[in-house]
Amino acid sequence: MPLLDWLNRGETVTVADHVPYRLLEAADDLSFGDKDSPNMLIHGDNLEALKALLPYYAGKVKCIFIDPPYNTKSAFEHYDDNLEHSQWLAMMYPRLEMLRALLAEDGSIWVTIDDNEAHYLKVIMDEIFGRNNFAANVVWRSSDASNNDAKSFSLDHNQVLVYGKATDWLAKPLARTEAANAHYKNPDNDPKGAWFSGNLSSPKPRPNLRFPIASPTGHEIQPPSNGWRWKKETLFEMIKTGEIIFSKNGTRLIKKTYLVDQGGLAPSTLWDDIEETGHNRQAKYELKKLFPETTTAELFATPKPERLMQRILHIATEVDDLVLDSFLGSGTTAAVAHKMGRRYIGIEMGDHAKTHCAPRLQKVIEGEQGGISEAVEWKGGGGFRFYQLGATIFDADGNINPAIRFPHLAAHVWFCETKTAYRQPKKKSPLLGLHDGTAYYLLYNGILGDKSVSGGNVLTMPILKSLPPHDGPRVIYGETSRLSPERLKTLNIVFKQTPYDIKAR
């Protein structure tokens, strides 16, 4: 597959590996609502925040939506959107790599963009997510009126690139509309309800499906040029059940396709109905209503409307699924996810994480009735936790930060070994878990209750006997081991020394 090249690409593709793992520190004074809420609002650089999330949420996110800076060479109030092309690609590449690692196998990612970088973004997303996993390029009408002052074309749309984590990802159907159902009628008062005349012809020429049908009026009905869609026995059974009927004059067959048997509608890639998916001006109205004291000039230049996010989350998620937006901006994704009963993680590096996102989510929890609230019957409730980036797990010399507690290092070790999210057990234990038949242990921070200098972090035979047993292979992390290499091999144990053998720092 062709790869996109740019200045410093070689350095860019390794950036994600060198980003330090940091702690996420809760800020109770900025959190709101239910204290046990899983919803997260993170203030900080999204590259470091995504790395901090990996040990806990790798492969867990059902839908990722991002609205990154478009690199339009214009000055935005809340973003530096004047990045040089190579810098823009260097900014996006490692973030997309981490987003893919966080995405669930049955999940999807949606990225809004305009023509300045859309085609370059498509190429690097093909590389990172796989060209076969490309699902759609949705054209969304972002403007409710054309710009008559435009020197050439009036730019009235954005693009939304959609990828599944796997090739078999499918969009959820949309509810049927009155227009889609208009051609279903019930002229014969069929008890099954409205229907329309469906296709009787085989999609491909099939000589064995070419046979005549005698009608009750004595007419011989010839097959379509490709033959009937069904073999003779099946077709006659459908005539018997009334699914296929004869016309009144007996000269043709009619296949009844019933409305009651139809599912939802496959989403179109053209979203031009502003009543359904909103537009940028509407999004500004929504923000202005939430923050009436803020001048229009201080609002985001191109916020996304709640209706757009409602459409995306309807297609990509179910209730209680996890949604992630690492360019949270004005907070629309989190607000809509909250109203639709989805869990969410929002990341925003600017001060508006505190001035816009947190206050907006507070209003949602209090039951504000803007945006999609009425459509989804939102009444309020729930909560979110506010987090900021804390200390790194390792210092500049590669030593474990003394502030790191057992659960933090356990999550890091587990992710480095398995590339899966860590689930902290209910009871404290040096056994991190089992993965593909191997048990992983961590001796650290006095997990065994040892008050000695080593704190039980040294592997000895007494310590080994005190560990939760496992019949298969074991990997044990600790400060050092008093067991010989031969003894470890006999016991089917791989010992790894902290911090030197901990990878992915």
C-alpha positions, 0 to 999 in steps of 0.5 A: 500500500502506498504511504504518505511521506512528509518532512520528519516522517521517520521521527513522527511514526515513533513519537507514540512509543516515546510519550511518557506514561503519566498519572491522571489526578482527579480534581474534585473541585471541578467534578460534578454530580454522581461521584461514582460516575465513569465519565471523564473530562481530562484537561491536558495535552491529548497525546499524553492523556491518550497514553495515560488512558491506554493501560485502562481503556485499550480496546474498550472504546466503542466510538471515537469522534474527533474534530481536530484543527483543520489547518485552514491557515486562519487564526482561531480563538481557542486553537492554533489552526495555522500549522504547516502541513508537515507539522499537521501530519506530525501532530495527527499521526501519533494521536491516531495510532493511540486512538486505534489502540483504544478502539474496541474490535467492534468499534469505529472512529469518525473524524471531521475535516475539510478539503485542506487536509482531507485527502492526506488524512485519508491516506494516513488513516488507511495506513493506521486503521487499514484501507479495508477498514474504511467505511465511508466518507460522509459529506455533512452540510455544515452551513445553512446558507451559501457564502455569496461573497466567496471568490470562487466556490462557497464551501458549505460542507465538511467531510467525516471519515469513518473507519471500523476497527475491523473489516466487518464493522457495520453501521446501525440502521436509521429509523424509517422515514415517512418518505421512505414508507410512502410507496407502501400501500394496501390496496387489497386490505391485506391483513399483514398491512401495507406492501409494494411490488417487489422484484421477481427477477434473478440478479444473474441469468439462471437457465434453470429458473426460466419456466412459465407459470400458468395463471388462474385465467389461463394465461401463460406468464413467461419468466423475466430474461434472467429467470425467476428469483426462486426455484419452482417449488419455492415460487409455487409455495409463495403463491400458495401463501399469498406472498406472490399473487396474480394480477387481476387480469392474470397476465403477471405475477406480483411479489408483495414486499411488506412494510412490517418486514422491513428494517431501518434505513442504511445511513446515507453518506450525504447528510444535507438535511440541516433539520436532521443533522444541524449546522455550524450556526445552530451549534453557535446558537446552542452555545450562546444559549448555554453561555449568554454572558459570552460574546459571539466573538468569544465562542468557538468558530466552528462548533459541532451541533448536537444533532450531528453528534446524535446521528453519529452516536445513534449509528455507532453506539448503544446505551452504556457504550464508551465514547471518546473525543480527544479534541473535545472543544466546546464539549458537544460530544460529551454533552450528547453522549451524556444525554443519550446514556453513553459513557464518555471520555473527553480530552481538552488541552485548552483552558476552556476545559474549565471555562466551557466543557465543565460548565456545559456538562454541569448544565447537562446534569442539571437538566438543561433543555437545549440541543437534543434534550427534548428529542431524547427526553433528557431530564438531567442526572449523572455526573463526571469526574475532572482529571488533570495530568499528573506525574510520570510513572518513570523519571528521566533516569528510568527509575520508578517515580516514588509517588507511584502506587501499586495499582498504577504500576500494575496497570502499566505492567499489565498493558505492556505485557498483554496490550489489553486494559487492566482490571483491578481486582476487588482484593489487593493481590500481587497476581495481576491476572491471567492472559493466554494461559500465563499468570502475571505477578508484581512485587511492588510497594508492599503489596504482600504487607511486608514492612521490611526494607524490600517490602516483599519485593524480592522473589524468594521461595517463601515469597513464591509460596505465598503467591496465588498459585498457577499451574502454567507459566508465570511472569513475576516482576520484582526488585531482584530474585534470590532464585537461580536461573535454573530453579526459575526455569524448573518452576516455569517462571520468567523473572523480570526486574523492575524498573529495568525490564518494564517496557513501553515507558 
